[in-house]
Amino acid sequence: MGSNASVAPRTADASTPSGGGAGAALIVGGSSGVGLATAHRLVAQGITRIAIAARSVERGEAAAASLSSATVEARFFACDANDPAEAVRLVDEVEAAFGAIDLLVVSTAAAVLPRLLGDIEPAEIARTLVDQAAAPMVMSRAVLPGMRARGSGSIVVVASDAAKSATPGETVIGAAMAAITMFARAMAMEVKRDGIRVNVVTPSLISGTPIYDRLMEDEFSARLFGKAAKLASLGVADADDVAATIAFLCSPDAARITGQAISVNGGISAA
């Protein structure tokens, strides 16, 4: 039976890392696009310690400066997150600076354009898989010991809808995105008893980003994604749309959500 009793809003506790906690949010790929938009969303939710990790020192330092304030400490850490040794070093440095990593968001993207499989050299396949899929995996593993020791944590990785919908031109990209997605879902089942949540966000097109611009400058990609954009009856997502979903998954409001792959695509598909 229904009830008219009021329900108190959920507040942060040890099992629901969120704003106001003693630890930090680490945003890998946080110097621009979805990563930077997510950092700003987390600050708005009350996170006061933000670690931005990226390859570009110039963009990374600018991103950290845009987040810093009298109440928010944001620092940039240079890192190639595809390198396992670099990933471990990054986590050690962030934990030394902030004491703990409560939230990990991995929003990295390799500069790989869609191409038909017959146009891809065999040697490129393995390289593309590593460039696309390694960072979410190695970074998730790198933060695991600290989160397990504290008995809490939230990890959100960004893949794409290519993990769910087979598309000509995205054979290798789709394989990498599917690898990220299944890795995160399986990890979620392994670590749920440790109080750690792991989820995946799978956008399609993301307007206003460098990747979107590269796609639309390439003839094959422009035809492929131009058709997809026409299916986005709710509008093509932008970086802030994706960031809003990530920030929700990091919040206490998503305390019971783990192992999910959530599409943000404006209606391009329902996969």
C-alpha positions as CSV (number, residue, x, y, z in Angstrom):
1,M,0.0,0.0,0.0
2,G,1.1,3.6,-0.6
3,S,2.1,5.9,2.2
4,N,1.8,9.7,2.7
5,A,4.8,9.7,5.0
6,S,7.5,12.1,4.0
7,V,10.8,10.7,2.9
8,A,14.0,12.4,4.1
9,P,16.6,13.2,1.5
10,R,19.6,10.9,1.5
11,T,22.7,12.3,3.1
12,A,26.3,11.3,2.6
13,D,27.7,8.6,4.8
14,A,30.7,6.2,4.6
15,S,29.1,4.2,1.8
16,T,28.0,7.1,-0.3
17,P,31.0,9.3,-1.1
18,S,29.9,12.8,-2.1
19,G,30.4,16.4,-1.4
20,G,31.8,17.5,1.9
21,G,33.8,14.3,2.4
22,A,37.4,14.2,3.5
23,G,38.7,12.8,0.2
24,A,39.0,14.0,-3.3
25,A,37.6,13.4,-6.8
26,L,40.1,12.3,-9.4
27,I,39.1,13.2,-12.9
28,V,41.3,11.5,-15.5
29,G,40.9,13.3,-18.8
30,G,39.7,16.3,-16.9
31,S,41.4,19.1,-18.8
32,S,38.5,19.6,-21.3
33,G,35.2,18.3,-22.6
34,V,33.2,15.8,-20.5
35,G,35.9,15.5,-17.9
36,L,36.2,19.3,-17.2
37,A,32.4,19.7,-17.3
38,T,32.1,16.8,-14.7
39,A,34.7,18.5,-12.5
40,H,32.5,21.7,-12.5
41,R,29.4,19.7,-11.7
42,L,31.1,18.0,-8.8
43,V,32.2,21.3,-7.4
44,A,28.6,22.5,-7.6
45,Q,27.6,19.3,-5.6
46,G,30.0,20.3,-2.8
47,I,33.2,18.5,-3.7
48,T,36.1,20.6,-2.4
49,R,39.1,18.7,-3.6
50,I,39.6,18.0,-7.3
51,A,42.5,16.3,-8.9
52,I,42.7,16.9,-12.7
53,A,44.8,14.4,-14.6
54,A,45.7,14.7,-18.3
55,R,48.6,14.7,-20.7
56,S,48.5,18.3,-21.7
57,V,50.2,20.5,-19.0
58,E,48.9,23.7,-20.4
59,R,45.2,22.6,-20.6
60,G,45.4,20.8,-17.3
61,E,46.7,23.7,-15.4
62,A,44.1,26.0,-17.0
63,A,41.4,23.5,-16.0
64,A,42.6,23.4,-12.4
65,A,42.7,27.2,-12.2
66,S,39.1,27.4,-13.5
67,L,38.0,25.2,-10.6
68,S,40.0,26.7,-7.8
69,S,38.4,29.1,-5.3
70,A,38.5,30.1,-1.7
71,T,36.6,26.9,-0.9
72,V,37.8,24.5,-3.6
73,E,41.3,23.1,-4.0
74,A,42.0,21.9,-7.5
75,R,45.4,20.6,-8.6
76,F,46.7,19.3,-11.9
77,F,48.7,16.1,-12.2
78,A,50.4,15.2,-15.5
79,C,49.8,11.6,-16.5
80,D,49.6,9.1,-19.4
81,A,46.8,7.0,-17.9
82,N,47.3,4.3,-20.5
83,D,50.6,3.4,-18.8
84,P,50.0,1.2,-15.7
85,A,53.1,2.5,-13.9
86,E,51.9,6.1,-14.6
87,A,48.5,5.3,-13.3
88,V,49.9,3.9,-10.0
89,R,52.2,6.9,-9.6
90,L,49.2,9.3,-10.2
91,V,47.1,7.6,-7.5
92,D,50.1,7.8,-5.1
93,E,50.6,11.5,-5.8
94,V,46.9,12.3,-5.4
95,E,46.5,10.4,-2.2
96,A,49.7,12.1,-0.9
97,A,48.2,15.5,-1.7
98,F,44.6,14.9,-0.7
99,G,44.6,11.9,1.7
100,A,42.1,9.8,-0.2
101,I,40.3,9.4,-3.5
102,D,36.6,9.0,-2.9
103,L,35.5,9.4,-6.6
104,L,37.2,8.4,-9.8
105,V,36.0,9.5,-13.2
106,V,37.8,8.4,-16.3
107,S,36.9,10.3,-19.4
108,T,39.8,9.7,-21.8
109,A,39.5,9.6,-25.6
110,A,42.0,8.6,-28.2
111,A,42.0,10.4,-31.5
112,V,40.6,7.5,-33.5
113,L,38.2,8.1,-36.3
114,P,35.7,5.5,-37.6
115,R,36.9,3.4,-40.5
116,L,35.8,0.3,-42.2
117,L,37.7,-2.8,-41.0
118,G,39.2,-3.4,-44.5
119,D,40.8,0.1,-44.4
120,I,42.5,-0.6,-41.0
121,E,46.0,-2.2,-41.0
122,P,46.2,-5.3,-38.8
123,A,49.0,-3.6,-36.7
124,E,46.6,-0.7,-35.9
125,I,44.0,-2.9,-34.2
126,A,45.9,-3.8,-31.0
127,R,47.2,-0.2,-30.7
128,T,43.7,1.2,-31.0
129,L,42.3,-1.2,-28.4
130,V,45.0,-0.2,-25.9
131,D,44.6,3.6,-26.7
132,Q,40.9,3.4,-26.2
133,A,40.4,0.9,-23.4
134,A,43.5,0.8,-21.2
135,A,43.0,4.0,-19.1
136,P,39.6,3.1,-17.6
137,M,40.9,-0.3,-16.7
138,V,44.3,0.5,-15.2
139,M,43.0,3.6,-13.4
140,S,40.2,1.6,-11.8
141,R,42.6,-1.0,-10.6
142,A,45.0,1.7,-9.3
143,V,42.4,3.3,-7.0
144,L,41.1,-0.1,-5.8
145,P,43.4,-0.7,-2.8
146,G,42.6,2.7,-1.2
147,M,38.9,2.4,-1.8
148,R,38.8,-1.1,-0.4
149,A,40.8,0.0,2.7
150,R,38.2,2.8,3.4
151,G,35.2,0.6,2.5
152,S,33.7,3.1,0.0
153,G,34.2,4.7,-3.3
154,S,32.5,5.5,-6.6
155,I,34.0,4.9,-10.1
156,V,32.5,6.1,-13.3
157,V,34.1,5.4,-16.6
158,V,33.1,6.9,-20.0
159,A,32.7,4.5,-23.0
160,S,30.3,5.1,-25.8
161,D,27.1,3.6,-27.4
162,A,29.4,1.8,-29.8
163,A,29.6,-0.8,-27.0
164,K,25.9,-1.5,-27.5
165,S,25.0,-0.8,-31.1
166,A,27.0,-2.5,-34.0
167,T,27.8,0.2,-36.5
168,P,29.8,-0.1,-39.8
169,G,33.1,1.8,-39.3
170,E,33.2,1.1,-35.6
171,T,34.4,-2.5,-35.5
172,V,37.5,-1.8,-33.5
173,I,36.2,1.2,-31.6
174,G,33.1,-0.8,-30.7
175,A,35.2,-3.6,-29.5
176,A,37.2,-1.2,-27.2
177,M,34.0,0.4,-25.9
178,A,32.4,-3.0,-25.2
179,A,35.6,-4.0,-23.3
180,I,35.4,-0.9,-21.1
181,T,31.7,-1.5,-20.4
182,M,32.0,-5.2,-19.5
183,F,35.2,-4.6,-17.5
184,A,33.3,-2.0,-15.4
185,R,30.2,-4.1,-15.0
186,A,32.2,-7.1,-13.9
187,M,34.3,-5.0,-11.5
188,A,31.1,-3.7,-10.0
189,M,30.1,-7.3,-9.1
190,E,33.5,-8.0,-7.6
191,V,33.8,-4.9,-5.4
192,K,30.2,-4.3,-4.2
193,R,30.9,-6.0,-0.9
194,D,33.7,-3.5,-0.4
195,G,31.2,-0.6,-0.6
196,I,32.5,0.5,-4.0
197,R,30.2,1.3,-6.9
198,V,31.3,1.1,-10.6
199,N,29.2,2.5,-13.5
200,V,29.6,3.3,-17.1
201,V,28.2,6.3,-19.1
202,T,27.9,5.6,-22.8
203,P,27.2,8.7,-24.9
204,S,27.0,8.8,-28.7
205,L,27.7,12.2,-30.3
206,I,28.8,14.9,-27.9
207,S,28.5,18.3,-29.5
208,G,30.9,21.2,-28.7
209,T,33.9,18.9,-28.0
210,P,37.2,18.5,-29.9
211,I,36.3,14.9,-30.8
212,Y,33.0,16.1,-32.3
213,D,34.8,18.6,-34.4
214,R,37.2,16.0,-35.7
215,L,34.4,13.6,-36.6
216,M,32.6,16.3,-38.5
217,E,35.7,17.3,-40.4
218,D,36.2,13.7,-41.7
219,E,34.1,12.8,-44.7
220,F,33.2,9.2,-43.7
221,S,32.6,10.1,-40.0
222,A,30.5,13.1,-41.0
223,R,28.2,11.0,-43.1
224,L,28.0,8.3,-40.4
225,F,27.2,10.6,-37.5
226,G,25.2,13.1,-39.5
227,K,22.6,10.3,-39.9
228,A,22.8,9.5,-36.2
229,A,22.3,13.2,-35.3
230,K,19.0,13.2,-37.1
231,L,17.7,10.5,-34.8
232,A,18.5,12.5,-31.7
233,S,14.9,13.9,-31.4
234,L,15.7,15.2,-27.9
235,G,18.8,17.0,-29.2
236,V,22.4,15.9,-29.6
237,A,24.0,15.7,-26.1
238,D,26.7,18.1,-25.1
239,A,29.5,17.7,-22.5
240,D,27.3,19.1,-19.7
241,D,24.5,16.6,-20.4
242,V,27.0,13.7,-20.0
243,A,28.6,15.4,-17.0
244,A,25.2,15.7,-15.3
245,T,24.7,11.9,-15.5
246,I,28.2,11.2,-14.2
247,A,27.8,13.6,-11.3
248,F,24.5,11.9,-10.4
249,L,26.2,8.5,-10.4
250,C,28.9,9.9,-8.0
251,S,26.3,11.3,-5.6
252,P,24.5,9.8,-2.6
253,D,21.3,9.8,-4.8
254,A,22.8,6.9,-6.8
255,A,23.9,5.0,-3.7
256,R,22.1,1.9,-4.8
257,I,23.2,2.0,-8.5
258,T,26.2,-0.1,-9.6
259,G,27.1,-2.2,-12.6
260,Q,25.0,-0.1,-15.0
261,A,25.8,1.3,-18.5
262,I,23.7,4.4,-19.1
263,S,23.3,5.9,-22.5
264,V,23.1,9.7,-22.9
265,N,22.3,10.1,-26.6
266,G,19.2,12.3,-27.1
267,G,17.2,9.3,-28.5
268,I,19.7,8.1,-31.2
269,S,19.2,4.6,-29.9
270,A,17.5,2.7,-27.0
271,A,20.2,0.1,-26.7
